[in-house]
C-alpha cells in the first residue's frame, strides 16, 4: 500500500479512556494508520443507535477497515466477526446487528469470518474488553495488509444476526413509520423518505400542514419544510434530512424532548 490506511472507529465507550486505549493498540501495530473517530458517545448498549451512525458515516469515509463496538454481550457466546463488503471495506465488531446496516450501504456482505486467529489478537484476552484485546489488533493487522482470510474461519453471511427493521408504510392517507435515531440536537430521524411521503399524500408543497400521532402522546401539528430556518423559532417541522430520510425537528429546539419520542417508537403521520 502506498497510502496511509484508514481505520474508522465507533463505540459507546464514552470519554473515560477506553477508546484511547484501543487507538493505542491499533497504532502500536499500524503506526501510519489514520484513525477516524466516528463517535464514542453512542448511548450505552444502544446497538441500533450505533448501527444508524455507522451506516450514515461510512459511505463518506475512504475504503478501509472499520471497528464498531456497542457490545452488551461481550464475553458471552456472541460471535466476534469480520465482514468484507462489496466496496472493499472490512467491518470488525460483535455479531449483534451493529455492522449489517453499514455493510449494506457499502455494497452488501460479500464474505464473513470469525475472529479466531490468536496471532492477530493480544496475547491475553479479557472477557470484558474485546475492543482492546481482539477487535483493535485484528483491525490494525488488516489495515497493514494482513489477508482477510487470516482472521479466522469463514461463516455463512446469512447467519449474521440482523437488527429489527422499522419500515415506513403508506396506507389510506396515513404514513406509518418509526423512530430510528434521535440525534444530539433532538431531531427525530424516521424510517422512510420523500418517496413514501408522496405515496401517502401525493405531491407535498413547502408549508403543507401535517399531524403526527403516537401511542402515548397527543396529536401534534407540524408543517413540511425544506430546512429549520424557514419556520418561526419553536415551530415543529417535518423535513428530509441529509441522508434522504424523513425527520422531525423544532426550530432552535429539541423535538425529542418536546414531544417525548425515543428510538423504536412508532409514529403515524396524517394530513392536518
N, C-alpha and C positions, 0 to 999 in steps of 0.2 A: 504494500500500500504506500502510495506517495503522499496521501493527505492524512491529517490527524484524524483518528477515529472519533466518532460521536457516540456518546452514551447518554440517552435520555433517562431521567430518574424521577420517580414519583412515589411518595409514601404517605402514610398517616402518622409518621413518627413525631411530628411537631419540631420544636426548636431546642430540644434538650441535649443534642449532641449525637443521637443515633445516626442521623443522616450523614453528619460529618465523618463519623467512624466508617460508614460504608464507602463514602467518597475516598477516604484514606486507603481502604483496601483496594479499591479499583485503581487508584493512581499508583499504588506500590507495584502493580502488575502492568498497567498500561500508562506509562509515565507521560505520554503525549496526548492522552485522551482529553477530549473536550466534553466535560460533563455538563449537560443542560438540566438544571433543576426545574422540573415542570411544576411540582407542588409538593410540599411536605406538611401542609395543613389540611389535608383531606380529613373530614370528620372521622373520628376514631371508629374503626371497624366498618365504615360505610363503603362496602365493596362497590355498590352501584355508583356512588359519587366518584370514586377513583376511576371506575371504568369510563364514566362520562368524560372526565377531564383528560384521560389518556387518549381516548378516541378523538376528542376535539383538538388535541395538541399535536399528536404525532404526525399527521399529514403535512404539517408545516415545518417539521424538522428534517434535516438531511437523513438519508438512509443510514441506519446504524444499528446498534444494539441498545435495547431499552429495557430498563429494570423498573418494575412496578410492584410495590409491596403494600397491600392492605390485607392483612393475613390473620384474622382471628383464629384460624385453625392451625397456626404454626405448631409444629411438633407432633401433630396428630397424623392420621393416615392420609390426609390430603396430599396430593402429589406436587412436588416442585417440577416445573416444566419449562421447556424452551419451545417457542413456536416460530417457525420460519414462515414469512409472509410472501405474497406474490410480488410485492415491491422490492423484496430483498432484505427487509429488516428482520431482526431476531428479537422476540419479546421474551423476557425472563421474569418468572414470578410464580405465585401459587396457582394451582388449578382450581379456582373457585369462581370463575366467571369474569374476573378482573381484566383479563387480557383479550378476550374474544371480540368485544366491540371494536377495539383498536385494530385487531388483526383484519377484521372485515373492511375497515376503512383503508387498509394498506394492501388491498388486493386479495384478501382471503388467506386462509391457512393452507399452506402447501405441504407442510410436514410438522410433526411434533415429536419431541423426545423427552424422556425422563432425565432429570438432572441426577446422575448417579455415578459419575466418574470421580473417584476420590482424589485423583491427581489434579483436578481443576477446582477443588474446594480448599478451604483452610484445613490444616492438619487436625484440628479439634473442632467439632461441630456442636454448638449448643442446641438444646431442644427449643429454645425460645428466641434465638436471634439468627434465623436463617438469612436475613438480609445481609448481615456481616459475613457469615461463615460459608454461605452457599451461593446465594443469588449474586452478590457483588463480585466474588472471584470468578465465577462462571462467566459473567458478562464481560469482565475485563479480559479474560483469556480469549473469548470470541472476538473482542474488539481488536486484538493484536494479531488475529489471523488463525486462531485455532479452528479447525474444521467443525462445522455444526454437528457432524456425525459423532464427534468425540465426546459430546457431553453425556451420552448415555443411550440406552436402547430406544428404538422407535416405538411410539404409541399411536394408536388409531385416532386421528383427529376427531372422528365422530364421538369418541369417548370423553372429550374435554367437557368440563362442567359448564353449562350455559347459565346466564343470568335470566331471570324472568324479564320478559319484554313487555313494555307498555305500548299498546297500539293506539293509533288515532283512527277513529271510525266516524264517517259521516252517514247519518241516517235520519230521515224525516225532519229535515231542517234543524238538526241538532248535531253538534260536533262533540263526540265523546273522546276524551283524551286523558292524560295523566301527567303528573309532575315527575320529570326525570332528573331534575337538578335544581338546586337553589344556589345562586352564585353569591359572592361576598357583598354585592350591592343589595341583595334581597330580591333580585329579579328571578321570577319563577319560570324555568325553562320547561316547555311542554313537548310531548311527543307529537310529531306531525309538523308539516309545513304549510306553505301557502296553497299548495295543490289541494290538500284535503279541506282546507278552509273554503276554497272556491267550490269544491264538491258539495259542501254543506249549504253554502249561502249564495253561490254564484259570484259574480264579479264584485269585489269589495272596493269602495271608494274611501279615500282618506277622510276620517271623521265619522264614518258609519258607526252607529251605536250597537253594542252587543251587551250581553249579560253573561256572567259566569255563575255557576251553581256548583256546590259540592256538598258532601254528606252532612257535615257538621257546621255549616255556616250559612249565613243569609245570602240572598241573591245580590250580586254587586254589578253595577253598571260600569262599562268602560267603552272606549272607542278604539277603532282600528287606526293606527298611526304608523308613520314611517320611522320616527325617532322620538326620543324623550322630550326634546326642547320644543316640540310643536304643540304641546298642551300646557295648561297652567300648572304651576307647582302644586303638587299634592294630588293631581288627577291620575286616575288609573288608565292604563292603555294596554292594548294588545298589539304586538309588533312582530316582525320577522327578525330574528337575531342574526348574528354574524355567521352562524353555521347553517342558516336556512330553516331553522325551526321556529315555531311559534313560542312567544314568551309574554308574560305579564309583568308590567313594571308600574311603579309610581314615579312620576316626575320628581326628581330630587328627594326620593324617599325609598322606603323598604317595603316592597309589595308583600313579601312573605310574612313579615311581622304584622303588617296591617290587616291582611285577610286570613292569616293563620294556616297557610298551606305548607306542606312538607313533602319531601321526596316520597313518591309512592302514592300520594293522594290522587283520587280520581276526580275529574272535573268535567262538567258539561258546559258548552258554550251555545248560546241561542241569540237570535235577534232580539234586541231590546224592545 
